[in-house]
Amino acid sequence: MGANIVKDFFAGIRDIVGGRPAAYEQELMKARNIALKEIE
C-alpha cells in the first residue's frame, strides 16, 4: 500500500494544523482489510 506525493504533502500540512489525514486512514483501512482476508 502506498500514498502518492500529493497525499504525503497534504497529510504533512494537516499534521501541522491538526486533524487526521483521511488519505492515510483510507490506505490503512485497505491494508487492514487485505491483511485480514489473507489471515482467513
BELMOMO-V273903 format. One record per pair of residues at least 12 apart in sequence whose C-alpha atoms are under 7 Angstrom apart, sorted by the first residue. I is the first residue (numbers start at 1). GAP is how many residues later the second one is. D is the distance in whole Angstrom. If there is no record, write none. Layout:
i=I gap=GAP d=D
i=I gap=GAP d=D
This chain:
i=1 gap=26 d=7
i=1 gap=30 d=6
i=7 gap=16 d=6
